[in-house]
Amino acid sequence: MKRAIVIPDQHFPLESKGALGCVLKALEMVRPSHFINLGDVGEWEIVSAWKGKYNDLNMTFHLPLIDLEIAAVNDGLDKIDEVLDKIKCKERYILAGNHDEWLDRFVENRVGEHPVLENYTFEKACHWEERGYKYYEMNRPLKIGKLNFIHGSYTNIYHAKKHLEVYGSNIMYGHCHDIQRHTLTKLDAGTIGSWSIGCLKDMRSCSNKWLRGRLNNWKHAFAIVTWWKNGNFQVEVIEITDGRCFVWGEEVTGGS
């Protein structure tokens, strides 16, 4: 039997401590054979695509700030990997997100002037190979059994429907930070579905300055996926509220 815990956008160091705590405890309870991180691992605020051209960054000033953010992201990943090592979960996957690609675009634009930046790509900065993860570039699908995983491509109001219609296959993703599900029936494929599984980012206004107080429909969650031998699967989306959730009937408290 294959079983995975799948986590959506963390945005370290702006993660929800309570939501992440629930995931860490769930990992010990479920003891999955597979772990899938759907990306947007870091916020990467310093190299944000919304802050103007990468060439405008002053390397003397900004590089130490980028170093601090990389350290904070790796600290969050260390907490996850500590549990994965403990439960001997060796099948680990990372699917780069659009925020993670900001780091890569920054390197691409400046590495000619500053060769030291070769080690600042998302793949190298987070040491994915050393951590034992299989690395997937932005929206390169990972397929296990009859279910595909990507970071996420669309953000329209009915994005679950859009993903399913475009990809035409069972698919799970993050990116949009909310929870949606959509199903379709195809003549040859039968019933297929798409799952948007929320986020693990802190949703308080102090951690989301760019929202400027606007309401949002974000939801903390993660997923448990179990496969039969023929590739069929069962999805359980575990919603987290105020740092609490139920996993298989047992209450899990992740903290505040």
C-alpha positions as CSV (number, residue, x, y, z in Angstrom):
1,M,0.0,0.0,0.0
2,K,1.2,3.5,-0.8
3,R,0.1,6.4,1.3
4,A,1.2,10.0,1.1
5,I,0.8,13.2,3.1
6,V,0.6,16.1,0.8
7,I,1.2,19.7,2.0
8,P,0.4,23.0,0.2
9,D,2.0,26.4,0.3
10,Q,4.0,27.1,3.5
11,H,5.6,30.4,2.6
12,F,8.3,30.1,5.3
13,P,9.0,32.2,7.4
14,L,5.3,33.3,7.2
15,E,3.9,29.8,7.9
16,S,1.1,29.2,10.4
17,K,2.8,27.6,13.4
18,G,-0.4,25.9,14.4
19,A,-1.1,24.5,10.9
20,L,2.4,23.3,10.5
21,G,2.3,21.7,14.0
22,C,-0.8,19.7,12.9
23,V,1.0,18.4,9.9
24,L,4.1,17.4,11.9
25,K,1.9,15.5,14.4
26,A,-0.2,13.9,11.6
27,L,3.0,12.7,10.0
28,E,3.8,10.7,13.1
29,M,0.3,9.4,13.3
30,V,-0.2,8.4,9.7
31,R,3.5,7.3,9.0
32,P,3.1,7.7,5.2
33,S,5.3,6.0,2.7
34,H,5.4,9.2,0.6
35,F,5.6,12.9,1.3
36,I,4.7,15.5,-1.3
37,N,5.4,19.2,-0.9
38,L,3.4,21.2,-3.5
39,G,5.7,24.2,-3.4
40,D,5.7,27.9,-2.5
41,V,7.9,26.7,0.3
42,G,9.3,30.2,0.8
43,E,7.7,33.6,0.7
44,W,10.9,34.9,-0.9
45,E,9.8,38.5,-0.2
46,I,13.2,40.1,-1.0
47,V,13.1,38.8,-4.6
48,S,9.4,39.2,-5.0
49,A,8.3,39.5,-8.6
50,W,5.9,42.3,-7.4
51,K,8.8,44.5,-6.2
52,G,10.1,45.6,-9.6
53,K,13.0,44.5,-11.7
54,Y,15.5,42.1,-10.2
55,N,18.3,44.3,-11.6
56,D,17.2,47.1,-9.2
57,L,18.3,45.1,-6.2
58,N,21.5,46.4,-4.5
59,M,23.6,43.2,-3.9
60,T,25.6,44.7,-1.0
61,F,22.4,45.5,0.8
62,H,20.0,42.8,-0.3
63,L,22.2,39.6,-0.4
64,P,22.5,39.4,3.4
65,L,18.7,39.7,3.6
66,I,18.3,36.9,1.1
67,D,20.7,34.8,3.2
68,L,18.5,35.4,6.2
69,E,15.3,34.3,4.3
70,I,17.1,31.2,3.0
71,A,18.1,30.3,6.6
72,A,14.5,30.8,7.8
73,V,13.1,28.6,5.0
74,N,15.7,25.8,5.7
75,D,14.8,26.0,9.4
76,G,11.2,25.3,8.6
77,L,12.2,22.4,6.3
78,D,14.4,21.0,9.0
79,K,11.4,20.6,11.2
80,I,9.6,18.6,8.6
81,D,12.6,16.5,7.7
82,E,13.3,15.7,11.3
83,V,9.9,13.9,11.5
84,L,10.2,12.3,8.1
85,D,13.6,10.8,9.2
86,K,12.0,9.7,12.4
87,I,9.2,7.8,10.7
88,K,11.6,6.6,7.9
89,C,9.6,8.1,5.1
90,K,12.1,8.0,2.2
91,E,9.9,8.8,-0.8
92,R,10.0,12.6,-0.8
93,Y,9.0,15.0,-3.5
94,I,9.2,18.8,-4.0
95,L,7.2,20.6,-6.7
96,A,8.5,24.1,-7.1
97,G,6.0,26.9,-6.8
98,N,5.8,30.3,-8.4
99,H,7.2,32.0,-5.3
100,D,10.1,29.6,-5.4
101,E,10.7,30.5,-9.0
102,W,11.2,34.1,-8.0
103,L,14.5,33.0,-6.5
104,D,15.5,31.3,-9.7
105,R,14.6,34.3,-11.8
106,F,16.6,36.5,-9.5
107,V,19.6,34.3,-10.0
108,E,19.2,34.1,-13.8
109,N,19.1,37.9,-14.1
110,R,22.2,38.6,-11.9
111,V,24.4,35.5,-12.0
112,G,26.4,37.0,-14.9
113,E,27.5,39.9,-12.7
114,H,27.7,37.8,-9.5
115,P,28.8,34.2,-10.0
116,V,28.3,33.5,-6.3
117,L,24.6,33.4,-7.1
118,E,24.9,30.0,-8.7
119,N,24.2,28.5,-5.3
120,Y,21.1,30.7,-4.7
121,T,18.7,28.8,-7.0
122,F,15.7,27.3,-5.2
123,E,17.0,23.8,-5.8
124,K,20.4,24.5,-4.3
125,A,19.5,27.0,-1.6
126,C,17.1,24.5,0.0
127,H,19.5,21.5,-0.4
128,W,16.8,19.3,-1.9
129,E,19.2,16.6,-3.2
130,E,20.9,16.4,0.2
131,R,17.5,16.2,1.9
132,G,16.6,13.2,-0.2
133,Y,13.8,14.9,-2.3
134,K,13.0,14.3,-5.9
135,Y,12.8,17.8,-7.5
136,Y,10.1,18.8,-10.0
137,E,10.3,22.1,-11.7
138,M,7.3,24.5,-11.6
139,N,4.1,22.6,-12.8
140,R,6.0,19.6,-14.1
141,P,3.4,16.9,-13.1
142,L,4.3,14.2,-10.6
143,K,2.1,11.2,-11.3
144,I,1.6,8.4,-8.7
145,G,-1.0,5.8,-9.6
146,K,-3.9,7.6,-11.3
147,L,-3.4,10.9,-9.5
148,N,-1.2,13.8,-10.7
149,F,0.3,16.6,-8.6
150,I,1.4,20.1,-9.6
151,H,1.9,23.4,-7.8
152,G,-1.0,25.0,-9.6
153,S,-1.6,26.9,-12.8
154,Y,-4.8,28.9,-12.6
155,T,-6.4,31.3,-10.0
156,N,-9.8,32.1,-11.4
157,I,-12.9,31.7,-9.2
158,Y,-13.6,28.2,-10.4
159,H,-10.0,27.1,-10.6
160,A,-10.7,23.4,-9.7
161,K,-12.9,23.2,-12.7
162,K,-10.3,24.9,-14.9
163,H,-7.5,22.7,-13.8
164,L,-9.5,19.5,-14.4
165,E,-10.7,20.7,-17.9
166,V,-7.2,21.7,-19.0
167,Y,-5.3,18.8,-17.6
168,G,-8.0,16.2,-18.3
169,S,-6.8,13.9,-15.5
170,N,-7.0,13.5,-11.8
171,I,-5.0,16.3,-10.3
172,M,-4.1,17.9,-6.9
173,Y,-2.6,21.3,-6.4
174,G,-2.0,24.2,-4.0
175,H,-1.3,27.7,-5.2
176,C,-4.7,29.2,-4.7
177,H,-4.7,28.8,-0.9
178,D,-8.4,27.8,-0.7
179,I,-10.2,24.5,-0.8
180,Q,-12.1,23.4,-3.9
181,R,-13.0,20.1,-5.6
182,H,-14.5,19.4,-9.0
183,T,-15.4,16.2,-10.8
184,L,-16.1,15.4,-14.5
185,T,-17.0,12.2,-16.2
186,K,-15.2,11.3,-19.4
187,L,-16.3,8.6,-21.8
188,D,-13.0,6.7,-21.7
189,A,-11.5,7.8,-18.4
190,G,-14.6,7.6,-16.2
191,T,-15.0,10.0,-13.4
192,I,-12.0,12.2,-12.7
193,G,-11.4,14.9,-10.1
194,S,-9.4,17.9,-9.1
195,W,-8.5,19.0,-5.5
196,S,-7.2,22.3,-4.3
197,I,-6.0,21.7,-0.8
198,G,-5.5,25.2,0.8
199,C,-2.3,26.4,2.3
200,L,-0.2,26.5,5.5
201,K,0.5,30.2,5.4
202,D,-0.3,32.4,8.4
203,M,-3.5,34.2,7.4
204,R,-3.4,37.0,9.9
205,S,-3.2,40.4,8.4
206,C,0.2,41.1,10.0
207,S,1.7,38.3,7.8
208,N,-0.1,39.4,4.7
209,K,0.6,43.1,4.3
210,W,-0.1,43.0,0.6
211,L,-3.7,42.0,1.2
212,R,-4.2,45.4,3.0
213,G,-6.9,44.0,5.2
214,R,-9.0,42.5,2.5
215,L,-11.1,39.4,3.3
216,N,-9.9,36.1,1.8
217,N,-11.2,32.6,1.4
218,W,-7.9,30.9,2.4
219,K,-8.0,27.8,4.5
220,H,-5.4,25.8,6.3
221,A,-5.3,22.1,5.2
222,F,-3.3,19.2,4.0
223,A,-4.2,15.9,2.3
224,I,-3.8,12.2,3.0
225,V,-3.8,10.1,-0.2
226,T,-4.0,6.3,-0.2
227,W,-3.5,4.1,-3.3
228,W,-4.8,0.7,-4.2
229,K,-2.5,-1.6,-6.2
230,N,-4.3,-0.8,-9.5
231,G,-3.6,3.0,-9.1
232,N,-7.0,4.0,-7.8
233,F,-6.8,6.2,-4.8
234,Q,-8.7,7.9,-1.9
235,V,-8.2,11.5,-1.0
236,E,-8.9,12.9,2.5
237,V,-8.6,16.7,2.8
238,I,-7.9,17.5,6.4
239,E,-9.0,21.0,7.3
240,I,-7.3,22.9,10.1
241,T,-9.1,25.4,12.2
242,D,-7.3,27.6,14.7
243,G,-4.4,25.1,14.9
244,R,-6.7,22.0,15.4
245,C,-7.9,19.2,13.2
246,F,-9.1,15.6,13.4
247,V,-7.1,12.8,11.8
248,W,-8.9,9.5,11.6
249,G,-11.1,10.4,14.6
250,E,-8.3,11.7,16.8
251,E,-8.0,15.4,17.6
252,V,-4.6,16.9,16.7
253,T,-3.5,20.2,18.2
254,G,-0.7,22.0,16.5
255,G,-0.5,25.1,18.7
256,S,-1.2,28.7,18.0
